[in-house]
Amino acid sequence: MLVSIQDLSVVYGDATSPVLEIPQWSLQAGERVFIHGPSGAGKSTLLNMLAGILLPNSGTITILDKPINKLSGRKRDKWRAQHIGVVFQQFNLIPYLSAIENIKLAAYFGGSRNTTQRATELLISLKIDKQLHQQATARLSIGQQQRVAIARALINQPELLIVDEPTSALDEYNRDVFMSLLLEQVNQHRTALIFVSHDLALAKMFSRVEAISDINKVGEQV
Ligand SMILES: Nc1ncnc2c1ncn2[C@@H]1O[C@H](COP(=O)(O)OP(=O)(O)OP(=O)(O)O)[C@@H](O)[C@H]1O
């Protein structure tokens, strides 16, 4: 199993009740899952737990046999850089760095060196013209920035890609271009994909589709 969650519970700050309770959830290597659900239902919280960005109050998240929420902060950061690619709503590209520089920085954190050629190839396969590779990412369109964020997420050849609501700012045409380029990349590299969106039109591209309410049992007797 690539990802396995057991008895997860998450409470924010000094709130009295949890926002997330997941008795059990798992994902196999190379599997692609589409998760949907209403605002506030805990989708982003789940992704932040899986990426090891936030820690649960109790329970275990095991990815590639590592209980990631038991690692020290520094080990977790290094482990994440090597094994998990993340594309969030805010792409968190460094705006004054170029596409290539943003990608090479991620490669550096993942322990890879001499990655200019691979970064260039990735950008080209994601249909970013070569003349844009050295330009500050602040000067790229939103759609282009999203594709740079995918290239950055994939540079360390992660086993798992986590994507949160990436198409909400795109029109239908650019959304479909984005999706086909993303799926082409994950198919080619057999990367497992956890994809969260409100947009149910995208669900048909996935063999596994889940409502967050079927994963998150907050409020239910378990
Ligand atoms: N940092 C935080 N501190 C306190 N409460 C939070 C925090 N982040 C999220 N919450 C609460 O946790 C619940 C789940 O939020 P989350 O962002 O995971 O939902 P979501 O399903 O991703 O929503 P959306 O689709 O709007 O992004 C919400 O009730 C939200 O108000």
PDBQT file of the ligand as one rigid body, heavy atoms in Angstrom, charges set to zero:
ROOT
HETATM    1  N1  LIG A 301      -6.110  26.966  10.394  1.00  0.00    +0.000 N 
HETATM    2  C1  LIG A 301      -7.343  26.699  10.802  1.00  0.00    +0.000 A 
HETATM    3  N2  LIG A 301      -7.744  27.008  12.055  1.00  0.00    +0.000 NA
HETATM    4  C2  LIG A 301      -8.983  26.710  12.495  1.00  0.00    +0.000 A 
HETATM    5  N3  LIG A 301      -9.932  26.111  11.738  1.00  0.00    +0.000 NA
HETATM    6  C3  LIG A 301      -9.604  25.798  10.471  1.00  0.00    +0.000 A 
HETATM    7  C4  LIG A 301      -8.298  26.079   9.939  1.00  0.00    +0.000 A 
HETATM    8  N4  LIG A 301      -8.261  25.627   8.653  1.00  0.00    +0.000 NA
HETATM    9  C5  LIG A 301      -9.487  25.110   8.408  1.00  0.00    +0.000 A 
HETATM   10  N5  LIG A 301     -10.291  25.214   9.479  1.00  0.00    +0.000 N 
HETATM   11  C6  LIG A 301     -11.676  24.725   9.582  1.00  0.00    +0.000 C 
HETATM   12  O1  LIG A 301     -11.659  23.325   9.329  1.00  0.00    +0.000 OA
HETATM   13  C7  LIG A 301     -12.780  22.947   8.527  1.00  0.00    +0.000 C 
HETATM   14  C8  LIG A 301     -12.292  22.244   7.281  1.00  0.00    +0.000 C 
HETATM   15  O2  LIG A 301     -11.595  23.168   6.450  1.00  0.00    +0.000 OA
HETATM   16  P1  LIG A 301     -10.899  22.730   5.086  1.00  0.00    +0.000 P 
HETATM   17  O3  LIG A 301     -10.155  23.921   4.564  1.00  0.00    +0.000 OA
HETATM   18  O4  LIG A 301     -10.141  21.493   5.292  1.00  0.00    +0.000 OA
HETATM   19  O5  LIG A 301     -12.174  22.430   4.187  1.00  0.00    +0.000 OA
HETATM   20  P2  LIG A 301     -12.277  22.220   2.606  1.00  0.00    +0.000 P 
HETATM   21  O6  LIG A 301     -13.196  21.057   2.413  1.00  0.00    +0.000 OA
HETATM   22  O7  LIG A 301     -10.927  22.113   2.010  1.00  0.00    +0.000 OA
HETATM   23  O8  LIG A 301     -12.959  23.562   2.126  1.00  0.00    +0.000 OA
HETATM   24  P3  LIG A 301     -12.776  24.365   0.733  1.00  0.00    +0.000 P 
HETATM   25  O9  LIG A 301     -13.392  23.503  -0.313  1.00  0.00    +0.000 OA
HETATM   26  O10 LIG A 301     -13.568  25.630   0.979  1.00  0.00    +0.000 OA
HETATM   27  O11 LIG A 301     -11.325  24.617   0.543  1.00  0.00    +0.000 OA
HETATM   28  C9  LIG A 301     -13.569  24.230   8.266  1.00  0.00    +0.000 C 
HETATM   29  O12 LIG A 301     -14.637  24.284   9.166  1.00  0.00    +0.000 OA
HETATM   30  C10 LIG A 301     -12.570  25.334   8.520  1.00  0.00    +0.000 C 
HETATM   31  O13 LIG A 301     -13.211  26.480   9.008  1.00  0.00    +0.000 OA
ENDROOT
TORSDOF 0
